[in-house]
């Protein structure tokens, strides 16, 4: 479905159990949205060389703050976002909502978010930080979050996940469970034969080889999106080798079939395939209870309204 056919997001808090996905095209980027960036984000935006990458980064931050501002009853520029690598402690990695002061009368608004279930188990990360190469610290085991095991329910804190590919940027929001979103442009120039062996299990490679030639690209991207959404929901990112993570083949209902060392996580993940704007394949992963509904919105009008106030 084209982005302009998606409805605008409604006002008010984020309903429990509903995933709202805000989408924007890179032509929605407006330099006035830089007023939403914190100092670290501003520096990263300034230091990013490629204009398209700058627009994608700006839109990811802007959509996140504008949406969370509405859901939490805060001015968007006051929404605190925290990036902290669980391996090296650096200011990168999965972005999360920082501590906020609940607006008067809002019983859903969070305090400090609890740790994500997928980040709980390791006492000592096995690999250095994938972004910086920094060695893993000699840290003692992280205490379990309330609920105590992988896939356990988490407090009703708005969780979100950002994705961008080509000219598309999306952010998924969900209250009550971790969420992962991945979108990939259907690019005919992608060399599937070269990339697939580093991404797919032996069984998945065999399934891919059985697809007709004109279906291999989309089949591979389905595998990729499902895996990427799963690791984003759990928060392991590049620390998970995609070749070790098994998912169902493209023609089957999406699911994680194997995750060595994390059987509870695999069972607790709910995946949904998405097609966006006619040019991208995507997947949404939710950790915990399956979402009651997934609703898509176009972010452009809300971003333009905020930019007009600058």
C-alpha positions in Angstrom: 0.0 0.0 0.0 1.4 3.5 -0.9 2.4 5.6 2.1 -0.2 8.3 1.3 -3.0 5.7 1.7 -2.1 5.1 5.3 -4.2 7.1 7.8 -2.6 9.7 10.1 -2.0 8.5 13.6 -4.8 9.4 16.1 -4.2 11.6 19.1 -4.0 10.1 22.6 -2.1 7.3 24.4 -0.8 4.1 22.8 -3.4 1.4 23.5 -2.3 -1.8 25.2 -1.6 -4.7 22.8 -1.7 -2.5 19.6 1.3 -2.0 17.4 1.3 1.4 15.6 3.9 1.7 12.8 4.7 5.2 11.5 6.2 5.4 8.0 7.8 8.2 6.2 9.7 8.7 2.9 13.0 10.5 2.8 11.3 13.4 1.1 9.6 14.0 4.5 12.9 15.1 6.0 13.0 18.8 6.8 16.1 20.4 8.3 13.9 22.1 10.9 13.4 18.6 12.5 17.0 18.9 13.7 15.5 20.9 16.6 14.3 17.5 17.9 17.9 16.0 18.1 19.9 15.9 21.3 23.6 16.9 21.3 24.8 13.4 20.5 22.3 12.9 17.7 23.1 16.3 16.3 26.8 15.5 16.1 26.1 12.1 14.4 23.8 13.8 11.9 26.4 16.5 11.2 29.2 13.9 10.8 27.2 11.6 8.5 28.6 12.1 5.0 25.9 10.8 2.7 22.9 13.1 2.4 20.5 10.1 2.1 21.9 8.6 5.3 21.5 12.0 7.1 17.8 12.2 6.0 17.1 8.6 7.2 18.8 9.2 10.6 16.9 12.5 11.1 13.6 10.9 10.2 14.1 8.0 12.6 14.8 10.3 15.5 12.1 12.8 14.6 9.3 10.1 14.2 10.3 8.5 17.5 10.1 11.7 19.4 7.0 13.1 17.8 5.1 9.8 18.3 6.3 9.2 21.9 5.6 12.8 22.8 1.9 12.3 21.8 1.7 8.9 23.5 3.3 10.2 26.8 1.8 13.7 26.8 5.2 15.4 26.5 6.6 18.0 24.1 8.5 15.9 21.5 11.7 17.8 22.0 11.6 16.7 25.7 11.3 13.0 25.0 14.5 11.4 26.4 16.1 8.7 24.1 19.0 6.7 25.4 21.5 4.7 23.3 23.8 2.5 25.4 25.6 -0.5 24.0 25.1 -3.5 26.4 28.7 -4.7 25.5 30.9 -1.6 25.6 28.6 1.0 27.2 29.1 3.4 24.3 26.4 5.8 23.0 25.1 3.5 20.2 23.0 0.4 19.8 19.3 0.0 20.3 17.7 3.2 21.3 15.3 3.2 24.3 13.1 5.6 26.1 14.9 7.2 29.0 13.5 8.2 32.4 10.4 10.4 32.1 8.1 12.2 34.5 4.5 11.0 34.0 2.1 13.8 33.1 -0.5 14.4 35.8 -3.3 11.8 35.7 -1.5 9.5 33.3 -1.4 6.1 35.0 0.2 4.4 32.0 3.2 6.7 31.6 6.4 5.0 32.6 9.2 5.8 34.9 12.5 4.2 34.0 12.1 1.3 31.6 12.9 -2.2 32.8 15.7 -4.1 31.1 14.7 -5.9 28.0 14.2 -9.7 28.4 16.6 -10.5 25.6 19.4 -8.6 27.3 19.2 -10.5 30.6 21.1 -13.8 30.5 24.8 -13.2 29.7 27.1 -12.6 32.7 30.0 -11.9 30.3 29.3 -11.1 26.6 31.1 -13.6 24.4 32.1 -11.1 21.7 33.4 -7.6 21.5 31.1 -4.7 20.6 30.1 -5.2 17.0 30.0 -1.4 16.4 33.3 -0.3 17.9 35.3 -3.4 18.5 35.7 -2.6 22.2 36.3 -5.7 24.3 33.5 -7.0 26.5 33.8 -5.8 30.1 34.3 -8.3 32.9 30.9 -7.7 34.4 29.0 -9.9 36.8 25.6 -11.4 35.8 22.8 -9.0 35.2 19.9 -9.4 37.6 16.7 -10.7 36.0 13.9 -8.3 35.2 10.5 -8.6 36.9 9.1 -11.9 35.5 12.4 -13.6 35.8 12.8 -15.6 32.5 13.2 -15.1 28.8 10.0 -14.0 27.2 8.5 -12.9 30.5 6.0 -10.0 30.4 7.5 -6.6 30.9 6.0 -3.4 32.4 3.7 -1.3 30.2 6.4 0.9 28.8 6.2 2.1 25.2 8.8 0.1 23.3 9.8 1.0 19.7 12.0 -0.1 16.9 13.4 1.9 14.0 14.1 0.7 10.4 15.2 2.4 7.2 16.1 1.1 3.8 16.3 3.1 0.5 13.8 5.9 0.6 11.7 4.4 3.5 11.9 5.0 7.3 9.6 3.2 9.8 9.2 3.2 13.5 7.0 0.6 15.3 5.5 1.4 18.8 4.1 -1.2 21.2 3.2 -1.0 24.9 3.9 -4.0 27.1 6.5 -6.0 25.1 9.6 -5.5 23.1 9.2 -4.9 19.3 11.5 -5.3 16.3 10.9 -3.9 12.9 12.9 -4.4 9.7 12.2 -3.2 6.1 14.3 -3.9 3.1 14.1 -2.4 -0.4 13.4 -4.9 -3.2 16.6 -4.1 -5.1 17.2 -6.2 -8.3 20.9 -5.4 -8.0 21.3 -7.3 -4.8 23.6 -10.3 -5.3 21.6 -12.9 -3.4 24.0 -15.8 -4.4 26.9 -14.0 -2.7 25.1 -12.9 0.4 22.8 -15.8 1.2 25.5 -18.3 2.5 26.5 -15.9 5.2 22.9 -15.3 6.3 20.9 -18.6 5.9 21.1 -22.0 7.5 21.8 -25.0 5.4 18.1 -25.9 5.3 17.1 -22.3 4.3 19.7 -22.3 1.5 18.1 -25.5 0.2 14.6 -23.9 0.3 15.9 -20.8 -1.4 17.4 -22.9 -4.2 14.0 -24.5 -4.8 12.4 -21.2 -5.6 12.1 -20.0 -9.2 14.7 -17.6 -10.4 12.3 -14.6 -10.3 11.3 -15.4 -6.7 14.8 -15.8 -5.2 15.3 -12.1 -4.4 12.0 -11.7 -2.5 12.4 -15.1 -0.9 15.8 -14.1 0.5 14.5 -10.7 1.7 11.7 -12.5 3.5 14.3 -14.6 5.4 16.4 -11.5 6.1 13.5 -9.4 7.4 12.3 -12.1 9.7 15.7 -12.6 11.2 16.5 -8.9 11.5 13.1 -8.2 13.2 13.6 -11.0 15.7 17.1 -9.9 16.8 15.9 -6.3 17.0 13.0 -7.3 19.3 15.4 -9.3 21.6 18.1 -6.7 21.4 21.0 -8.9 20.4 21.7 -7.2 17.1 24.9 -8.2 15.3 25.9 -10.4 18.3 23.5 -13.0 16.8 24.9 -14.9 13.8 22.0 -15.1 11.2 23.3 -18.5 10.1 22.5 -19.8 13.6 19.0 -18.4 13.7 16.3 -20.4 11.9 13.0 -19.1 10.6 10.3 -20.5 8.4 10.6 -20.4 4.6 9.0 -17.5 2.7 5.8 -19.3 1.7 5.0 -20.4 5.3 3.6 -18.3 8.2 6.5 -16.4 9.7 8.1 -17.8 12.9 11.4 -18.5 14.5 12.1 -22.2 14.4 15.6 -22.4 16.1 17.7 -20.1 18.2 20.6 -22.0 19.9 20.7 -21.2 23.6 17.5 -19.2 23.5 14.6 -21.7 23.1 12.3 -19.7 25.4 12.9 -16.6 23.3 12.2 -18.4 20.1 8.8 -19.6 21.4 7.9 -16.1 22.7 8.4 -14.3 19.5 5.5 -13.5 17.2 6.4 -12.4 13.6 4.2 -10.7 11.0 5.2 -10.2 7.4 4.5 -6.8 5.9 4.6 -5.2 2.4 5.1 -1.5 2.4 4.8 1.1 -0.3 5.0 -1.5 -3.1 8.8 -1.3 -3.0 9.8 -2.9 0.3 9.3 -6.1 2.2 9.2 -5.9 6.0 8.6 -7.9 9.2 7.4 -7.0 12.6 8.5 -9.1 15.7 6.8 -8.8 19.1 8.3 -10.5 22.2 5.6 -11.8 24.6 1.9 -11.8 23.8 0.9 -11.6 20.1 -0.3 -8.1 19.3 -4.1 -7.6 19.1 -3.7 -5.3 16.0 -1.0 -3.8 13.8 -2.0 -0.4 12.4 0.0 1.6 9.8 0.2 5.4 9.7 1.9 8.0 7.6 4.2 10.2 9.6 4.7 13.1 7.2 1.8 15.3 8.3 2.7 15.1 12.0 6.3 15.9 11.2 5.3 18.9 9.1 3.1 20.3 11.8 6.0 20.2 14.3 8.4 21.7 11.8 6.0 24.5 11.1 6.3 25.6 14.8 10.0 26.3 14.5 
